[in-house]
Amino acid sequence: MRRLVRSLFAVIAILMCISAFAQIPTDPTKTGEVMSAPPGTLSTLALPSSVVTNTRVGSGDVLRVTVFGQPDLSAEVGVNDKGILTLPLIGGVDVTGLTTSEISARVADALRKGQYLRNPEVSVEVVQLRSQMVSVLGEVSRPGRYPIPGHLSVLELLATAGGLTAQADQTVTLLRRKADNSSTSETSGTESDVRIPILLGETKATERSALDVELNSGDVVYVNKKKLFYIHGEVNRPGSYPMEQDMNVMRAISLGGGMTQRASQRRIYINREMPDKTVQEIKAKLTDPILPGDVVYINESLF
């Protein structure tokens, strides 16, 4: 009886250990979780294979090649730095720039020509997409590097990154790298590193087209921090306020809670930093424009 009880306790202990190990997410590519990174570096979002649909493949990507009915020919392998995918029996297959459906057809053709299978059925999935990456920085909830699952626009990237923070400006900057100097490219040597400002919230289709532009590998989308102006002196709520379109002194005073009873409309000054970093004091009227960084000061009346 004692031996039976000891055996039961041993079995229970083993099952508890197995259950504990099963709860550890050993493969973040299947969970979609953000993989940890050292302090000061960006996190990389692992992309579930079900999200990637017929994307183009490059060096560093990990693929799952399934030959139906032939488990010995199926494998989960990576693409090396020369764009070669090495598989059982058929050896190396050049997959650089091919989509997953094109790779499926190429592997099936190699199996057929090698007379390994008469009518092979091949499926290819992307397990980890590392060759096609874009970055989003600045005022978003989850800044970092993200894979391009076939097609990704600026708006889709911002949504994937969790949206804008409360401090985000309405201006987003797309940083695009210089094109390769290839003689076969129609745009070779014509592009340089460019900064494309994109204004969010526009309603005109022509102005929103930049938000739907397809991102390229290596692109960086930067969400600027909200620009501020400052108002002090004889106002009810002095402090810093976000810039608005067509901001002027009258609107600034309104945001500051209006002028106090001691305020003078004739003694309003703007302290503005000039291009040479000097600060200029400007006597202002209610209709004068406000620029980002301006400090508006309302003096009290002399009488």
C-alpha positions in Angstrom: 0.0 0.0 0.0 2.8 2.4 0.9 4.5 1.7 -2.4 1.2 2.5 -4.2 0.8 5.8 -2.4 4.5 6.8 -3.2 3.9 5.9 -6.8 0.8 8.1 -7.0 2.7 11.1 -5.4 5.5 10.6 -7.9 3.1 10.6 -10.9 1.3 13.7 -9.6 4.6 15.5 -9.2 5.6 14.7 -12.7 2.3 15.9 -14.1 2.6 19.2 -12.2 6.1 19.8 -13.7 4.9 19.0 -17.2 2.0 21.5 -16.7 4.3 24.2 -15.5 6.6 23.8 -18.5 3.6 23.8 -20.9 2.6 27.3 -19.6 5.9 28.9 -20.7 5.5 30.6 -24.1 8.6 29.2 -25.7 7.7 30.4 -29.2 6.7 34.1 -29.3 6.1 33.8 -33.1 3.0 31.8 -32.3 1.7 34.1 -29.6 2.2 37.5 -31.2 3.8 38.8 -28.1 6.5 41.5 -28.0 9.9 39.8 -27.5 12.0 41.4 -24.8 15.0 43.5 -25.8 18.0 45.0 -23.9 17.3 48.4 -22.4 17.7 51.2 -24.9 16.8 49.0 -27.9 13.6 48.6 -29.7 11.3 45.7 -29.3 10.5 43.5 -32.3 7.0 42.2 -32.7 7.0 38.5 -33.6 4.4 37.9 -36.4 2.2 34.9 -36.3 2.5 32.9 -39.5 -1.3 33.1 -40.0 -1.0 36.9 -40.5 1.5 36.7 -43.4 -0.2 36.0 -46.6 1.8 35.5 -49.8 4.5 38.0 -48.8 7.9 38.3 -50.5 10.7 36.4 -48.8 14.3 37.5 -48.2 17.4 36.6 -46.2 16.8 35.9 -42.5 13.2 34.8 -42.9 12.1 31.5 -41.4 9.7 29.4 -43.5 7.7 26.3 -42.8 7.6 24.0 -45.9 5.0 21.3 -45.8 4.8 18.5 -48.4 1.4 16.9 -47.8 1.6 13.2 -47.0 5.4 13.4 -46.8 6.4 14.4 -43.2 10.1 13.5 -43.9 10.2 16.1 -46.7 8.6 18.8 -44.6 10.8 21.2 -42.7 11.0 24.5 -40.9 14.1 26.2 -42.3 15.7 29.7 -42.6 16.7 31.6 -45.7 20.5 32.2 -45.6 22.3 35.4 -46.4 22.4 34.5 -50.1 18.7 33.9 -50.3 19.0 30.1 -50.5 16.5 27.8 -48.8 18.0 24.3 -48.2 15.5 21.4 -48.2 15.7 17.6 -48.0 16.5 15.8 -51.2 16.3 18.8 -53.5 19.0 20.8 -51.7 19.3 24.6 -52.1 16.5 26.7 -53.7 17.0 30.4 -54.5 13.9 32.1 -53.0 15.1 35.8 -52.9 12.2 38.1 -53.8 9.7 35.2 -54.3 6.3 35.1 -52.7 5.3 32.1 -50.6 3.1 30.8 -53.4 5.9 31.1 -55.9 8.2 29.2 -53.5 5.6 26.5 -53.2 5.5 26.1 -57.0 9.3 26.0 -57.2 9.7 23.4 -54.5 6.9 21.2 -56.1 8.6 21.5 -59.5 12.0 20.5 -58.1 10.4 17.4 -56.4 8.7 16.5 -59.7 11.8 17.0 -61.9 13.9 15.0 -59.4 11.3 12.2 -59.7 10.9 12.1 -55.9 7.1 12.6 -56.2 4.8 12.4 -59.1 2.2 15.1 -58.0 3.6 16.9 -55.0 1.4 19.3 -53.0 3.5 21.9 -51.2 2.5 24.6 -48.8 4.9 27.4 -47.6 4.2 29.6 -44.6 6.3 32.4 -43.1 7.1 31.6 -39.5 9.3 34.7 -38.9 9.5 37.6 -41.2 12.8 39.4 -40.7 13.8 40.7 -44.1 10.9 43.2 -44.6 10.9 45.5 -41.6 9.8 49.0 -40.9 10.2 51.2 -37.8 7.8 53.5 -36.0 9.2 55.9 -33.5 8.0 58.9 -31.4 4.6 59.4 -29.9 3.0 56.0 -30.5 1.9 53.5 -27.8 4.3 50.7 -28.9 7.3 52.1 -30.8 9.5 49.5 -32.4 10.3 47.5 -35.6 7.4 45.7 -37.3 7.4 43.2 -40.2 5.6 44.0 -43.5 3.0 41.3 -44.1 2.7 41.7 -47.8 1.3 45.3 -47.7 1.5 47.9 -45.0 0.5 51.5 -45.2 1.3 54.4 -42.9 -2.1 54.3 -41.3 -2.0 50.5 -40.8 1.5 50.8 -39.2 0.2 53.4 -36.7 -2.7 51.2 -35.8 -0.4 48.2 -35.4 1.8 50.3 -33.1 -1.2 50.9 -30.8 -2.2 54.3 -32.1 -1.0 57.8 -31.1 -0.3 59.0 -27.5 -1.9 62.0 -26.0 1.3 64.0 -26.7 1.3 63.2 -30.4 1.3 66.0 -33.0 -0.9 65.9 -36.1 2.2 65.7 -38.2 3.9 62.4 -39.1 7.2 62.2 -40.9 8.0 59.3 -43.2 11.8 58.8 -43.6 12.6 56.9 -46.8 16.1 55.6 -47.6 17.9 56.3 -50.8 17.2 53.9 -53.7 19.8 51.4 -54.7 22.2 52.6 -57.5 21.3 49.8 -59.8 21.6 50.3 -63.6 18.5 48.2 -64.1 16.3 50.3 -62.0 14.3 53.0 -63.6 14.7 55.3 -60.6 18.4 54.5 -60.1 20.3 57.5 -58.8 17.2 59.7 -58.9 16.1 59.3 -55.3 17.9 60.5 -52.1 17.1 60.2 -48.5 13.8 62.0 -48.1 11.6 63.3 -45.3 7.9 63.2 -46.2 5.7 65.2 -43.8 2.1 63.7 -43.5 -0.7 65.7 -41.9 -3.2 63.5 -40.0 -6.9 64.3 -39.9 -7.2 65.8 -43.4 -10.5 65.0 -45.2 -9.4 65.7 -48.8 -8.6 62.5 -50.7 -5.6 64.1 -52.4 -4.1 65.0 -49.0 -4.9 61.7 -47.4 -3.2 59.7 -50.2 0.1 59.9 -48.4 -1.4 58.0 -45.4 -2.2 55.1 -47.7 1.2 54.9 -49.3 2.7 51.4 -49.2 5.8 51.2 -46.9 9.1 49.8 -48.1 11.5 47.8 -46.1 13.8 50.1 -44.1 11.2 53.0 -43.9 10.9 54.8 -40.7 7.7 56.6 -39.6 8.2 59.2 -36.9 5.3 60.7 -35.0 6.3 64.1 -33.8 5.6 65.4 -30.3 2.8 68.0 -30.1 4.1 71.6 -30.6 3.3 74.0 -27.8 3.1 77.7 -27.1 3.1 79.4 -23.7 1.0 82.2 -22.2 1.7 84.0 -19.0 0.9 87.2 -17.1 -2.6 88.5 -16.7 -4.6 85.5 -17.8 -6.7 83.1 -15.7 -5.0 79.9 -16.7 -1.3 80.6 -17.6 0.7 77.7 -18.9 1.6 75.7 -22.0 -1.0 74.8 -24.7 -0.9 72.7 -27.9 -0.7 74.6 -31.2 -3.7 74.8 -33.4 -4.0 75.6 -37.1 -4.1 79.4 -37.7 -3.4 80.2 -34.0 -3.4 83.9 -33.1 -3.1 85.9 -29.9 -6.9 86.1 -29.4 -7.3 82.3 -29.6 -4.3 81.9 -27.2 -5.9 84.2 -24.7 -9.1 82.2 -25.0 -7.3 79.0 -24.3 -5.6 80.7 -21.3 -9.0 81.3 -19.7 -9.3 84.9 -20.9 -7.7 88.0 -19.5 -8.0 89.1 -15.9 -9.5 92.5 -14.8 -6.0 93.9 -14.5 -4.9 93.0 -18.1 -4.2 95.5 -20.8 -4.9 94.7 -24.5 -2.3 97.3 -25.4 0.5 95.6 -23.5 0.7 92.2 -25.1 4.1 90.9 -26.0 5.4 87.8 -27.8 8.9 86.4 -27.0 10.0 84.5 -30.1 13.2 82.6 -30.7 14.7 83.6 -34.0 16.8 81.4 -36.4 20.0 82.7 -34.9 18.8 81.4 -31.4 18.3 85.0 -30.1 15.0 85.9 -28.5 13.1 88.8 -29.9 10.3 90.6 -28.0 7.4 91.6 -30.3 4.6 93.9 -29.4 1.5 92.1 -30.5 -2.1 92.7 -31.5 -5.0 90.3 -30.9 -4.9 89.2 -34.6 -1.2 88.5 -34.8 -0.2 84.9 -35.4 1.4 82.6 -32.8 4.2 80.3 -33.8 5.3 77.0 -32.0 7.5 77.9 -29.0 6.2 81.4 -28.7 5.8 82.9 -25.2 2.8 85.3 -25.0 2.9 87.7 -22.0 -0.1 89.8 -21.0 1.0 92.8 -19.0 -1.3 94.5 -16.5 -2.8 97.9 -17.2 -0.9 101.0 -16.0 -4.1 102.6 -14.7 
